[in-house]
Amino acid sequence: MKKSELRELYQMMFPDYPDIVTVAQLQRMLGISRHLAYDLINKGSIFGLKIGNAFKIPKVSVINYVMERQGEGNVG
């Protein structure tokens, strides 16, 4: 994906969320369970950095995940 495309998507997708999101925010963004959110992070499907007891997820990682899954028909 080109930087210009990513920049456009970044402005359009999830505009109400900060640049770094929590697992709870990830759940709301994708409409998934807490269990699936942790599975996606632990499998490396979505990059998450563990800081203390919590994961911090760059919003761009969520956007990349959604765009890669486009056309596959499911999130899991």
mmJSON file of the N, C-alpha and C atoms, coordinates in Angstrom:
{"data_MODEL":{"atom_site":{
"group_PDB":["ATOM","ATOM","ATOM","ATOM","ATOM","ATOM","ATOM","ATOM","ATOM","ATOM","ATOM","ATOM","ATOM","ATOM","ATOM","ATOM","ATOM","ATOM","ATOM","ATOM","ATOM","ATOM","ATOM","ATOM","ATOM","ATOM","ATOM","ATOM","ATOM","ATOM","ATOM","ATOM","ATOM","ATOM","ATOM","ATOM","ATOM","ATOM","ATOM","ATOM","ATOM","ATOM","ATOM","ATOM","ATOM","ATOM","ATOM","ATOM","ATOM","ATOM","ATOM","ATOM","ATOM","ATOM","ATOM","ATOM","ATOM","ATOM","ATOM","ATOM","ATOM","ATOM","ATOM","ATOM","ATOM","ATOM","ATOM","ATOM","ATOM","ATOM","ATOM","ATOM","ATOM","ATOM","ATOM","ATOM","ATOM","ATOM","ATOM","ATOM","ATOM","ATOM","ATOM","ATOM","ATOM","ATOM","ATOM","ATOM","ATOM","ATOM","ATOM","ATOM","ATOM","ATOM","ATOM","ATOM","ATOM","ATOM","ATOM","ATOM","ATOM","ATOM","ATOM","ATOM","ATOM","ATOM","ATOM","ATOM","ATOM","ATOM","ATOM","ATOM","ATOM","ATOM","ATOM","ATOM","ATOM","ATOM","ATOM","ATOM","ATOM","ATOM","ATOM","ATOM","ATOM","ATOM","ATOM","ATOM","ATOM","ATOM","ATOM","ATOM","ATOM","ATOM","ATOM","ATOM","ATOM","ATOM","ATOM","ATOM","ATOM","ATOM","ATOM","ATOM","ATOM","ATOM","ATOM","ATOM","ATOM","ATOM","ATOM","ATOM","ATOM","ATOM","ATOM","ATOM","ATOM","ATOM","ATOM","ATOM","ATOM","ATOM","ATOM","ATOM","ATOM","ATOM","ATOM","ATOM","ATOM","ATOM","ATOM","ATOM","ATOM","ATOM","ATOM","ATOM","ATOM","ATOM","ATOM","ATOM","ATOM","ATOM","ATOM","ATOM","ATOM","ATOM","ATOM","ATOM","ATOM","ATOM","ATOM","ATOM","ATOM","ATOM","ATOM","ATOM","ATOM","ATOM","ATOM","ATOM","ATOM","ATOM","ATOM","ATOM","ATOM","ATOM","ATOM","ATOM","ATOM","ATOM","ATOM","ATOM","ATOM","ATOM","ATOM","ATOM","ATOM","ATOM","ATOM","ATOM","ATOM","ATOM","ATOM","ATOM","ATOM","ATOM","ATOM","ATOM"],
"id":[1,2,3,4,5,6,7,8,9,10,11,12,13,14,15,16,17,18,19,20,21,22,23,24,25,26,27,28,29,30,31,32,33,34,35,36,37,38,39,40,41,42,43,44,45,46,47,48,49,50,51,52,53,54,55,56,57,58,59,60,61,62,63,64,65,66,67,68,69,70,71,72,73,74,75,76,77,78,79,80,81,82,83,84,85,86,87,88,89,90,91,92,93,94,95,96,97,98,99,100,101,102,103,104,105,106,107,108,109,110,111,112,113,114,115,116,117,118,119,120,121,122,123,124,125,126,127,128,129,130,131,132,133,134,135,136,137,138,139,140,141,142,143,144,145,146,147,148,149,150,151,152,153,154,155,156,157,158,159,160,161,162,163,164,165,166,167,168,169,170,171,172,173,174,175,176,177,178,179,180,181,182,183,184,185,186,187,188,189,190,191,192,193,194,195,196,197,198,199,200,201,202,203,204,205,206,207,208,209,210,211,212,213,214,215,216,217,218,219,220,221,222,223,224,225,226,227,228],
"type_symbol":["N","C","C","N","C","C","N","C","C","N","C","C","N","C","C","N","C","C","N","C","C","N","C","C","N","C","C","N","C","C","N","C","C","N","C","C","N","C","C","N","C","C","N","C","C","N","C","C","N","C","C","N","C","C","N","C","C","N","C","C","N","C","C","N","C","C","N","C","C","N","C","C","N","C","C","N","C","C","N","C","C","N","C","C","N","C","C","N","C","C","N","C","C","N","C","C","N","C","C","N","C","C","N","C","C","N","C","C","N","C","C","N","C","C","N","C","C","N","C","C","N","C","C","N","C","C","N","C","C","N","C","C","N","C","C","N","C","C","N","C","C","N","C","C","N","C","C","N","C","C","N","C","C","N","C","C","N","C","C","N","C","C","N","C","C","N","C","C","N","C","C","N","C","C","N","C","C","N","C","C","N","C","C","N","C","C","N","C","C","N","C","C","N","C","C","N","C","C","N","C","C","N","C","C","N","C","C","N","C","C","N","C","C","N","C","C","N","C","C","N","C","C","N","C","C","N","C","C"],
"label_atom_id":["N","CA","C","N","CA","C","N","CA","C","N","CA","C","N","CA","C","N","CA","C","N","CA","C","N","CA","C","N","CA","C","N","CA","C","N","CA","C","N","CA","C","N","CA","C","N","CA","C","N","CA","C","N","CA","C","N","CA","C","N","CA","C","N","CA","C","N","CA","C","N","CA","C","N","CA","C","N","CA","C","N","CA","C","N","CA","C","N","CA","C","N","CA","C","N","CA","C","N","CA","C","N","CA","C","N","CA","C","N","CA","C","N","CA","C","N","CA","C","N","CA","C","N","CA","C","N","CA","C","N","CA","C","N","CA","C","N","CA","C","N","CA","C","N","CA","C","N","CA","C","N","CA","C","N","CA","C","N","CA","C","N","CA","C","N","CA","C","N","CA","C","N","CA","C","N","CA","C","N","CA","C","N","CA","C","N","CA","C","N","CA","C","N","CA","C","N","CA","C","N","CA","C","N","CA","C","N","CA","C","N","CA","C","N","CA","C","N","CA","C","N","CA","C","N","CA","C","N","CA","C","N","CA","C","N","CA","C","N","CA","C","N","CA","C","N","CA","C","N","CA","C","N","CA","C","N","CA","C","N","CA","C","N","CA","C"],
"label_alt_id":[null,null,null,null,null,null,null,null,null,null,null,null,null,null,null,null,null,null,null,null,null,null,null,null,null,null,null,null,null,null,null,null,null,null,null,null,null,null,null,null,null,null,null,null,null,null,null,null,null,null,null,null,null,null,null,null,null,null,null,null,null,null,null,null,null,null,null,null,null,null,null,null,null,null,null,null,null,null,null,null,null,null,null,null,null,null,null,null,null,null,null,null,null,null,null,null,null,null,null,null,null,null,null,null,null,null,null,null,null,null,null,null,null,null,null,null,null,null,null,null,null,null,null,null,null,null,null,null,null,null,null,null,null,null,null,null,null,null,null,null,null,null,null,null,null,null,null,null,null,null,null,null,null,null,null,null,null,null,null,null,null,null,null,null,null,null,null,null,null,null,null,null,null,null,null,null,null,null,null,null,null,null,null,null,null,null,null,null,null,null,null,null,null,null,null,null,null,null,null,null,null,null,null,null,null,null,null,null,null,null,null,null,null,null,null,null,null,null,null,null,null,null,null,null,null,null,null,null],
"label_comp_id":["MET","MET","MET","LYS","LYS","LYS","LYS","LYS","LYS","SER","SER","SER","GLU","GLU","GLU","LEU","LEU","LEU","ARG","ARG","ARG","GLU","GLU","GLU","LEU","LEU","LEU","TYR","TYR","TYR","GLN","GLN","GLN","MET","MET","MET","MET","MET","MET","PHE","PHE","PHE","PRO","PRO","PRO","ASP","ASP","ASP","TYR","TYR","TYR","PRO","PRO","PRO","ASP","ASP","ASP","ILE","ILE","ILE","VAL","VAL","VAL","THR","THR","THR","VAL","VAL","VAL","ALA","ALA","ALA","GLN","GLN","GLN","LEU","LEU","LEU","GLN","GLN","GLN","ARG","ARG","ARG","MET","MET","MET","LEU","LEU","LEU","GLY","GLY","GLY","ILE","ILE","ILE","SER","SER","SER","ARG","ARG","ARG","HIS","HIS","HIS","LEU","LEU","LEU","ALA","ALA","ALA","TYR","TYR","TYR","ASP","ASP","ASP","LEU","LEU","LEU","ILE","ILE","ILE","ASN","ASN","ASN","LYS","LYS","LYS","GLY","GLY","GLY","SER","SER","SER","ILE","ILE","ILE","PHE","PHE","PHE","GLY","GLY","GLY","LEU","LEU","LEU","LYS","LYS","LYS","ILE","ILE","ILE","GLY","GLY","GLY","ASN","ASN","ASN","ALA","ALA","ALA","PHE","PHE","PHE","LYS","LYS","LYS","ILE","ILE","ILE","PRO","PRO","PRO","LYS","LYS","LYS","VAL","VAL","VAL","SER","SER","SER","VAL","VAL","VAL","ILE","ILE","ILE","ASN","ASN","ASN","TYR","TYR","TYR","VAL","VAL","VAL","MET","MET","MET","GLU","GLU","GLU","ARG","ARG","ARG","GLN","GLN","GLN","GLY","GLY","GLY","GLU","GLU","GLU","GLY","GLY","GLY","ASN","ASN","ASN","VAL","VAL","VAL","GLY","GLY","GLY"],
"label_asym_id":["A","A","A","A","A","A","A","A","A","A","A","A","A","A","A","A","A","A","A","A","A","A","A","A","A","A","A","A","A","A","A","A","A","A","A","A","A","A","A","A","A","A","A","A","A","A","A","A","A","A","A","A","A","A","A","A","A","A","A","A","A","A","A","A","A","A","A","A","A","A","A","A","A","A","A","A","A","A","A","A","A","A","A","A","A","A","A","A","A","A","A","A","A","A","A","A","A","A","A","A","A","A","A","A","A","A","A","A","A","A","A","A","A","A","A","A","A","A","A","A","A","A","A","A","A","A","A","A","A","A","A","A","A","A","A","A","A","A","A","A","A","A","A","A","A","A","A","A","A","A","A","A","A","A","A","A","A","A","A","A","A","A","A","A","A","A","A","A","A","A","A","A","A","A","A","A","A","A","A","A","A","A","A","A","A","A","A","A","A","A","A","A","A","A","A","A","A","A","A","A","A","A","A","A","A","A","A","A","A","A","A","A","A","A","A","A","A","A","A","A","A","A","A","A","A","A","A","A"],
"label_entity_id":["1","1","1","1","1","1","1","1","1","1","1","1","1","1","1","1","1","1","1","1","1","1","1","1","1","1","1","1","1","1","1","1","1","1","1","1","1","1","1","1","1","1","1","1","1","1","1","1","1","1","1","1","1","1","1","1","1","1","1","1","1","1","1","1","1","1","1","1","1","1","1","1","1","1","1","1","1","1","1","1","1","1","1","1","1","1","1","1","1","1","1","1","1","1","1","1","1","1","1","1","1","1","1","1","1","1","1","1","1","1","1","1","1","1","1","1","1","1","1","1","1","1","1","1","1","1","1","1","1","1","1","1","1","1","1","1","1","1","1","1","1","1","1","1","1","1","1","1","1","1","1","1","1","1","1","1","1","1","1","1","1","1","1","1","1","1","1","1","1","1","1","1","1","1","1","1","1","1","1","1","1","1","1","1","1","1","1","1","1","1","1","1","1","1","1","1","1","1","1","1","1","1","1","1","1","1","1","1","1","1","1","1","1","1","1","1","1","1","1","1","1","1","1","1","1","1","1","1"],
"label_seq_id":[1,1,1,2,2,2,3,3,3,4,4,4,5,5,5,6,6,6,7,7,7,8,8,8,9,9,9,10,10,10,11,11,11,12,12,12,13,13,13,14,14,14,15,15,15,16,16,16,17,17,17,18,18,18,19,19,19,20,20,20,21,21,21,22,22,22,23,23,23,24,24,24,25,25,25,26,26,26,27,27,27,28,28,28,29,29,29,30,30,30,31,31,31,32,32,32,33,33,33,34,34,34,35,35,35,36,36,36,37,37,37,38,38,38,39,39,39,40,40,40,41,41,41,42,42,42,43,43,43,44,44,44,45,45,45,46,46,46,47,47,47,48,48,48,49,49,49,50,50,50,51,51,51,52,52,52,53,53,53,54,54,54,55,55,55,56,56,56,57,57,57,58,58,58,59,59,59,60,60,60,61,61,61,62,62,62,63,63,63,64,64,64,65,65,65,66,66,66,67,67,67,68,68,68,69,69,69,70,70,70,71,71,71,72,72,72,73,73,73,74,74,74,75,75,75,76,76,76],
"pdbx_PDB_ins_code":[null,null,null,null,null,null,null,null,null,null,null,null,null,null,null,null,null,null,null,null,null,null,null,null,null,null,null,null,null,null,null,null,null,null,null,null,null,null,null,null,null,null,null,null,null,null,null,null,null,null,null,null,null,null,null,null,null,null,null,null,null,null,null,null,null,null,null,null,null,null,null,null,null,null,null,null,null,null,null,null,null,null,null,null,null,null,null,null,null,null,null,null,null,null,null,null,null,null,null,null,null,null,null,null,null,null,null,null,null,null,null,null,null,null,null,null,null,null,null,null,null,null,null,null,null,null,null,null,null,null,null,null,null,null,null,null,null,null,null,null,null,null,null,null,null,null,null,null,null,null,null,null,null,null,null,null,null,null,null,null,null,null,null,null,null,null,null,null,null,null,null,null,null,null,null,null,null,null,null,null,null,null,null,null,null,null,null,null,null,null,null,null,null,null,null,null,null,null,null,null,null,null,null,null,null,null,null,null,null,null,null,null,null,null,null,null,null,null,null,null,null,null,null,null,null,null,null,null],
"Cartn_x":[0.846,0.0,0.898,0.587,1.372,1.11,2.075,1.919,0.727,0.503,-0.615,-1.951,-2.045,-3.264,-3.484,-2.415,-2.507,-2.928,-2.391,-2.738,-4.233,-4.756,-6.185,-7.037,-6.668,-7.414,-7.368,-6.209,-6.031,-6.99,-7.222,-8.122,-9.588,-9.891,-11.278,-11.731,-10.865,-11.263,-11.024,-12.008,-11.919,-11.448,-12.051,-11.58,-11.794,-12.699,-12.992,-12.068,-11.117,-10.206,-8.818,-8.093,-6.729,-5.755,-4.541,-3.516,-3.098,-3.171,-2.858,-4.124,-4.584,-5.833,-5.595,-6.574,-6.542,-7.273,-7.221,-7.934,-9.439,-9.956,-11.387,-11.785,-10.946,-11.228,-11.144,-10.163,-10.044,-11.319,-11.849,-13.095,-14.217,-14.356,-15.413,-15.169,-13.916,-13.59,-13.991,-13.729,-13.979,-15.256,-15.887,-17.106,-16.835,-15.771,-15.353,-15.311,-15.202,-15.128,-13.729,-13.645,-12.358,-11.413,-11.959,-11.166,-10.564,-11.361,-10.862,-9.842,-10.054,-9.092,-7.72,-7.689,-6.416,-5.82,-6.671,-6.172,-5.487,-6.098,-5.516,-4.166,-4.066,-2.801,-1.75,-2.138,-1.183,-0.696,-1.544,-1.137,-0.324,-0.301,0.435,-0.356,-1.654,-2.492,-2.629,-2.662,-2.669,-1.526,-0.683,0.454,-0.021,0.434,0.154,1.394,1.694,2.863,2.391,2.922,2.519,3.345,2.644,3.272,2.642,3.438,2.893,1.941,0.705,-0.301,-1.216,-1.014,-1.952,-1.278,-2.048,-1.581,-1.943,-1.038,-1.278,-1.156,-2.163,-2.236,-2.255,-1.287,-1.32,-2.547,-3.263,-4.458,-4.117,-2.939,-2.53,-2.476,-2.168,-2.161,-3.568,-4.534,-5.934,-6.373,-6.023,-6.382,-5.739,-4.466,-3.791,-4.488,-4.866,-5.548,-6.863,-7.643,-8.931,-8.731,-7.765,-7.535,-7.021,-6.203,-5.718,-6.849,-7.796,-8.908,-10.038,-9.976,-11.029,-11.267,-12.5,-12.835,-12.807,-12.248,-12.203,-13.524,-14.303,-15.63,-15.747,-14.616,-14.718,-13.535,-13.689,-12.657,-11.695,-12.135,-11.317,-10.243],
"Cartn_y":[-1.171,0.0,1.242,2.176,3.4,4.305,5.158,6.076,7.009,7.464,8.373,7.668,6.398,5.625,5.435,5.103,4.902,6.194,7.311,8.601,8.894,8.613,8.824,7.919,6.647,5.711,6.116,6.599,6.997,8.119,9.027,10.146,9.723,8.694,8.264,7.225,6.289,5.177,5.489,5.226,5.379,6.773,7.832,9.185,9.574,8.896,9.241,8.548,7.781,7.055,7.689,7.604,8.165,7.326,7.822,7.136,5.804,5.715,4.492,4.094,2.867,2.439,1.3,1.1,0.016,-1.196,-2.302,-3.505,-3.234,-2.516,-2.196,-1.37,-0.408,0.388,-0.464,-1.365,-2.286,-3.109,-3.578,-4.348,-3.544,-2.289,-1.442,-1.13,-0.902,-0.584,-1.714,-2.945,-4.095,-4.853,-4.493,-5.193,-6.646,-6.862,-8.219,-8.389,-9.648,-9.944,-9.646,-9.569,-9.361,-10.524,-11.731,-12.928,-12.88,-12.533,-12.458,-11.336,-10.223,-9.114,-9.577,-10.273,-10.773,-11.848,-12.676,-13.683,-13.014,-11.977,-11.279,-10.664,-10.113,-9.513,-10.602,-11.644,-12.705,-13.481,-13.618,-14.305,-13.394,-12.093,-11.164,-10.621,-10.912,-10.378,-8.869,-8.397,-6.963,-6.71,-5.75,-5.448,-4.741,-5.233,-4.598,-4.641,-3.557,-3.462,-3.522,-4.463,-4.58,-3.619,-2.733,-1.77,-1.987,-2.488,-2.838,-4.012,-3.836,-4.894,-4.729,-3.692,-3.383,-3.367,-3.743,-3.63,-2.26,-1.693,-0.454,-0.809,-0.451,-0.851,0.391,0.522,1.647,1.531,2.626,2.622,2.182,2.515,2.12,0.599,-0.119,-1.585,-2.13,-1.477,-1.89,-1.638,-0.492,-0.162,-1.159,-1.46,-2.446,-3.798,-4.209,-5.49,-5.504,-4.451,-4.379,-4.422,-3.683,-3.636,-4.976,-5.678,-6.992,-8.011,-7.868,-8.812,-8.479,-7.341,-6.914,-7.996,-8.38,-9.389,-10.81,-11.031,-12.381,-12.763,-11.762,-12.034,-12.224,-12.354,-12.497,-11.837,-11.619,-10.919,-11.89,-13.037,-13.955,-14.586],
"Cartn_z":[0.0,0.0,0.0,-0.874,-0.972,0.231,0.528,1.661,1.463,0.228,-0.031,0.209,-0.188,0.059,1.553,2.257,3.693,4.396,3.96,4.549,4.364,3.174,2.914,3.797,3.864,4.697,6.162,6.596,7.988,8.36,7.418,7.678,7.606,6.804,6.619,7.639,7.967,8.819,10.303,11.1,12.554,12.973,12.429,12.758,14.222,14.912,16.303,17.3,16.8,17.684,17.648,18.771,18.812,17.982,17.837,17.048,17.673,18.979,19.718,20.474,20.261,20.885,21.874,22.729,23.713,23.147,23.854,23.427,23.405,24.386,24.413,23.187,22.808,21.62,20.358,20.305,19.175,19.027,20.143,20.13,19.479,19.889,19.339,17.86,17.494,16.103,15.16,15.58,14.714,15.057,16.168,16.576,16.929,17.697,18.047,19.564,19.984,21.418,21.953,23.253,23.918,23.609,23.644,23.372,21.964,20.96,19.588,19.439,20.12,20.056,20.549,21.678,22.192,21.278,20.688,19.744,18.548,17.999,16.848,17.199,18.398,18.836,19.08,19.805,20.146,18.928,17.891,16.667,15.746,16.048,15.213,14.039,13.982,12.908,13.024,14.256,14.55,15.514,15.196,16.055,17.318,18.453,19.72,20.588,21.24,22.105,23.549,24.308,25.703,26.544,27.222,28.118,29.489,30.41,31.724,31.556,32.0,31.895,30.693,29.895,28.823,27.458,26.442,25.071,24.521,23.759,23.02,21.547,20.769,19.372,18.481,17.572,16.638,15.726,15.567,14.724,13.302,12.837,11.491,11.359,12.439,12.406,12.202,12.816,12.653,11.212,10.675,9.295,8.329,8.526,7.665,7.742,8.93,9.107,8.337,8.467,7.782,6.268,5.776,4.331,3.797,4.566,4.145,4.111,5.015,5.124,4.174,3.524,2.613,1.557,1.412,0.419,0.925,2.117,2.656,3.325,3.729,4.266,5.757,6.473,7.929,8.611,9.912,10.665,11.326,11.816,12.604,11.899],
"occupancy":[1.0,1.0,1.0,1.0,1.0,1.0,1.0,1.0,1.0,1.0,1.0,1.0,1.0,1.0,1.0,1.0,1.0,1.0,1.0,1.0,1.0,1.0,1.0,1.0,1.0,1.0,1.0,1.0,1.0,1.0,1.0,1.0,1.0,1.0,1.0,1.0,1.0,1.0,1.0,1.0,1.0,1.0,1.0,1.0,1.0,1.0,1.0,1.0,1.0,1.0,1.0,1.0,1.0,1.0,1.0,1.0,1.0,1.0,1.0,1.0,1.0,1.0,1.0,1.0,1.0,1.0,1.0,1.0,1.0,1.0,1.0,1.0,1.0,1.0,1.0,1.0,1.0,1.0,1.0,1.0,1.0,1.0,1.0,1.0,1.0,1.0,1.0,1.0,1.0,1.0,1.0,1.0,1.0,1.0,1.0,1.0,1.0,1.0,1.0,1.0,1.0,1.0,1.0,1.0,1.0,1.0,1.0,1.0,1.0,1.0,1.0,1.0,1.0,1.0,1.0,1.0,1.0,1.0,1.0,1.0,1.0,1.0,1.0,1.0,1.0,1.0,1.0,1.0,1.0,1.0,1.0,1.0,1.0,1.0,1.0,1.0,1.0,1.0,1.0,1.0,1.0,1.0,1.0,1.0,1.0,1.0,1.0,1.0,1.0,1.0,1.0,1.0,1.0,1.0,1.0,1.0,1.0,1.0,1.0,1.0,1.0,1.0,1.0,1.0,1.0,1.0,1.0,1.0,1.0,1.0,1.0,1.0,1.0,1.0,1.0,1.0,1.0,1.0,1.0,1.0,1.0,1.0,1.0,1.0,1.0,1.0,1.0,1.0,1.0,1.0,1.0,1.0,1.0,1.0,1.0,1.0,1.0,1.0,1.0,1.0,1.0,1.0,1.0,1.0,1.0,1.0,1.0,1.0,1.0,1.0,1.0,1.0,1.0,1.0,1.0,1.0,1.0,1.0,1.0,1.0,1.0,1.0,1.0,1.0,1.0,1.0,1.0,1.0],
"B_iso_or_equiv":[0.0,0.0,0.0,0.0,0.0,0.0,0.0,0.0,0.0,0.0,0.0,0.0,0.0,0.0,0.0,0.0,0.0,0.0,0.0,0.0,0.0,0.0,0.0,0.0,0.0,0.0,0.0,0.0,0.0,0.0,0.0,0.0,0.0,0.0,0.0,0.0,0.0,0.0,0.0,0.0,0.0,0.0,0.0,0.0,0.0,0.0,0.0,0.0,0.0,0.0,0.0,0.0,0.0,0.0,0.0,0.0,0.0,0.0,0.0,0.0,0.0,0.0,0.0,0.0,0.0,0.0,0.0,0.0,0.0,0.0,0.0,0.0,0.0,0.0,0.0,0.0,0.0,0.0,0.0,0.0,0.0,0.0,0.0,0.0,0.0,0.0,0.0,0.0,0.0,0.0,0.0,0.0,0.0,0.0,0.0,0.0,0.0,0.0,0.0,0.0,0.0,0.0,0.0,0.0,0.0,0.0,0.0,0.0,0.0,0.0,0.0,0.0,0.0,0.0,0.0,0.0,0.0,0.0,0.0,0.0,0.0,0.0,0.0,0.0,0.0,0.0,0.0,0.0,0.0,0.0,0.0,0.0,0.0,0.0,0.0,0.0,0.0,0.0,0.0,0.0,0.0,0.0,0.0,0.0,0.0,0.0,0.0,0.0,0.0,0.0,0.0,0.0,0.0,0.0,0.0,0.0,0.0,0.0,0.0,0.0,0.0,0.0,0.0,0.0,0.0,0.0,0.0,0.0,0.0,0.0,0.0,0.0,0.0,0.0,0.0,0.0,0.0,0.0,0.0,0.0,0.0,0.0,0.0,0.0,0.0,0.0,0.0,0.0,0.0,0.0,0.0,0.0,0.0,0.0,0.0,0.0,0.0,0.0,0.0,0.0,0.0,0.0,0.0,0.0,0.0,0.0,0.0,0.0,0.0,0.0,0.0,0.0,0.0,0.0,0.0,0.0,0.0,0.0,0.0,0.0,0.0,0.0,0.0,0.0,0.0,0.0,0.0,0.0],
"pdbx_formal_charge":[null,null,null,null,null,null,null,null,null,null,null,null,null,null,null,null,null,null,null,null,null,null,null,null,null,null,null,null,null,null,null,null,null,null,null,null,null,null,null,null,null,null,null,null,null,null,null,null,null,null,null,null,null,null,null,null,null,null,null,null,null,null,null,null,null,null,null,null,null,null,null,null,null,null,null,null,null,null,null,null,null,null,null,null,null,null,null,null,null,null,null,null,null,null,null,null,null,null,null,null,null,null,null,null,null,null,null,null,null,null,null,null,null,null,null,null,null,null,null,null,null,null,null,null,null,null,null,null,null,null,null,null,null,null,null,null,null,null,null,null,null,null,null,null,null,null,null,null,null,null,null,null,null,null,null,null,null,null,null,null,null,null,null,null,null,null,null,null,null,null,null,null,null,null,null,null,null,null,null,null,null,null,null,null,null,null,null,null,null,null,null,null,null,null,null,null,null,null,null,null,null,null,null,null,null,null,null,null,null,null,null,null,null,null,null,null,null,null,null,null,null,null,null,null,null,null,null,null],
"auth_seq_id":[1,1,1,2,2,2,3,3,3,4,4,4,5,5,5,6,6,6,7,7,7,8,8,8,9,9,9,10,10,10,11,11,11,12,12,12,13,13,13,14,14,14,15,15,15,16,16,16,17,17,17,18,18,18,19,19,19,20,20,20,21,21,21,22,22,22,23,23,23,24,24,24,25,25,25,26,26,26,27,27,27,28,28,28,29,29,29,30,30,30,31,31,31,32,32,32,33,33,33,34,34,34,35,35,35,36,36,36,37,37,37,38,38,38,39,39,39,40,40,40,41,41,41,42,42,42,43,43,43,44,44,44,45,45,45,46,46,46,47,47,47,48,48,48,49,49,49,50,50,50,51,51,51,52,52,52,53,53,53,54,54,54,55,55,55,56,56,56,57,57,57,58,58,58,59,59,59,60,60,60,61,61,61,62,62,62,63,63,63,64,64,64,65,65,65,66,66,66,67,67,67,68,68,68,69,69,69,70,70,70,71,71,71,72,72,72,73,73,73,74,74,74,75,75,75,76,76,76],
"auth_comp_id":["MET","MET","MET","LYS","LYS","LYS","LYS","LYS","LYS","SER","SER","SER","GLU","GLU","GLU","LEU","LEU","LEU","ARG","ARG","ARG","GLU","GLU","GLU","LEU","LEU","LEU","TYR","TYR","TYR","GLN","GLN","GLN","MET","MET","MET","MET","MET","MET","PHE","PHE","PHE","PRO","PRO","PRO","ASP","ASP","ASP","TYR","TYR","TYR","PRO","PRO","PRO","ASP","ASP","ASP","ILE","ILE","ILE","VAL","VAL","VAL","THR","THR","THR","VAL","VAL","VAL","ALA","ALA","ALA","GLN","GLN","GLN","LEU","LEU","LEU","GLN","GLN","GLN","ARG","ARG","ARG","MET","MET","MET","LEU","LEU","LEU","GLY","GLY","GLY","ILE","ILE","ILE","SER","SER","SER","ARG","ARG","ARG","HIS","HIS","HIS","LEU","LEU","LEU","ALA","ALA","ALA","TYR","TYR","TYR","ASP","ASP","ASP","LEU","LEU","LEU","ILE","ILE","ILE","ASN","ASN","ASN","LYS","LYS","LYS","GLY","GLY","GLY","SER","SER","SER","ILE","ILE","ILE","PHE","PHE","PHE","GLY","GLY","GLY","LEU","LEU","LEU","LYS","LYS","LYS","ILE","ILE","ILE","GLY","GLY","GLY","ASN","ASN","ASN","ALA","ALA","ALA","PHE","PHE","PHE","LYS","LYS","LYS","ILE","ILE","ILE","PRO","PRO","PRO","LYS","LYS","LYS","VAL","VAL","VAL","SER","SER","SER","VAL","VAL","VAL","ILE","ILE","ILE","ASN","ASN","ASN","TYR","TYR","TYR","VAL","VAL","VAL","MET","MET","MET","GLU","GLU","GLU","ARG","ARG","ARG","GLN","GLN","GLN","GLY","GLY","GLY","GLU","GLU","GLU","GLY","GLY","GLY","ASN","ASN","ASN","VAL","VAL","VAL","GLY","GLY","GLY"],
"auth_asym_id":["A","A","A","A","A","A","A","A","A","A","A","A","A","A","A","A","A","A","A","A","A","A","A","A","A","A","A","A","A","A","A","A","A","A","A","A","A","A","A","A","A","A","A","A","A","A","A","A","A","A","A","A","A","A","A","A","A","A","A","A","A","A","A","A","A","A","A","A","A","A","A","A","A","A","A","A","A","A","A","A","A","A","A","A","A","A","A","A","A","A","A","A","A","A","A","A","A","A","A","A","A","A","A","A","A","A","A","A","A","A","A","A","A","A","A","A","A","A","A","A","A","A","A","A","A","A","A","A","A","A","A","A","A","A","A","A","A","A","A","A","A","A","A","A","A","A","A","A","A","A","A","A","A","A","A","A","A","A","A","A","A","A","A","A","A","A","A","A","A","A","A","A","A","A","A","A","A","A","A","A","A","A","A","A","A","A","A","A","A","A","A","A","A","A","A","A","A","A","A","A","A","A","A","A","A","A","A","A","A","A","A","A","A","A","A","A","A","A","A","A","A","A","A","A","A","A","A","A"],
"auth_atom_id":["N","CA","C","N","CA","C","N","CA","C","N","CA","C","N","CA","C","N","CA","C","N","CA","C","N","CA","C","N","CA","C","N","CA","C","N","CA","C","N","CA","C","N","CA","C","N","CA","C","N","CA","C","N","CA","C","N","CA","C","N","CA","C","N","CA","C","N","CA","C","N","CA","C","N","CA","C","N","CA","C","N","CA","C","N","CA","C","N","CA","C","N","CA","C","N","CA","C","N","CA","C","N","CA","C","N","CA","C","N","CA","C","N","CA","C","N","CA","C","N","CA","C","N","CA","C","N","CA","C","N","CA","C","N","CA","C","N","CA","C","N","CA","C","N","CA","C","N","CA","C","N","CA","C","N","CA","C","N","CA","C","N","CA","C","N","CA","C","N","CA","C","N","CA","C","N","CA","C","N","CA","C","N","CA","C","N","CA","C","N","CA","C","N","CA","C","N","CA","C","N","CA","C","N","CA","C","N","CA","C","N","CA","C","N","CA","C","N","CA","C","N","CA","C","N","CA","C","N","CA","C","N","CA","C","N","CA","C","N","CA","C","N","CA","C","N","CA","C","N","CA","C","N","CA","C","N","CA","C","N","CA","C","N","CA","C"],
"pdbx_PDB_model_num":[1,1,1,1,1,1,1,1,1,1,1,1,1,1,1,1,1,1,1,1,1,1,1,1,1,1,1,1,1,1,1,1,1,1,1,1,1,1,1,1,1,1,1,1,1,1,1,1,1,1,1,1,1,1,1,1,1,1,1,1,1,1,1,1,1,1,1,1,1,1,1,1,1,1,1,1,1,1,1,1,1,1,1,1,1,1,1,1,1,1,1,1,1,1,1,1,1,1,1,1,1,1,1,1,1,1,1,1,1,1,1,1,1,1,1,1,1,1,1,1,1,1,1,1,1,1,1,1,1,1,1,1,1,1,1,1,1,1,1,1,1,1,1,1,1,1,1,1,1,1,1,1,1,1,1,1,1,1,1,1,1,1,1,1,1,1,1,1,1,1,1,1,1,1,1,1,1,1,1,1,1,1,1,1,1,1,1,1,1,1,1,1,1,1,1,1,1,1,1,1,1,1,1,1,1,1,1,1,1,1,1,1,1,1,1,1,1,1,1,1,1,1,1,1,1,1,1,1]
}}}
